[in-house]
Amino acid sequence: MDVRNCRSCGRLFNYMEGMQICPICREKLEEKFLQVKDYIRENKNASISEVAKANDVKISQIEKWIREERLVFAADSPLGIECENCGALIKTGRFCKNCKDSMAHNLSAAIEKPKKIEPPKKEVKDRAKMRFLDQ
């Protein structure tokens, strides 16, 4: 059993995996997420700072939800976050499409494809021919 202190409220709880917050704080955070999600639906052009102020949530928490792909900016929205690799403006996730494609290509190129092994050719020697004995 792994007992830890909640990073949010300081209570002791039985830690299983994931975020190091107690079930009560996790439930409150999920309620805040739903509140933010509803606010964004009603105010499509709101900036991250406006959403954070209106819902009493930290900007870093909203950015975390965006990087986890739980929140997505609309395709026509001028807002976004920066790609962690190149700094391009993206609507959700951690990396832009170009960086994702580049990483996938580099990873697939790094994996060595198995070479086709051909069975060794049998050499036909002169002794292998059929011979007849004179009687």
Beta strands, then each sheet from edge to edge (+ up, - down):
strand 1: 3-5
strand 2: 12-14
strand 3: 81-82
strand 4: 89-90
sheet 1: 1+ 2-
sheet 2: 3+ 4-
end
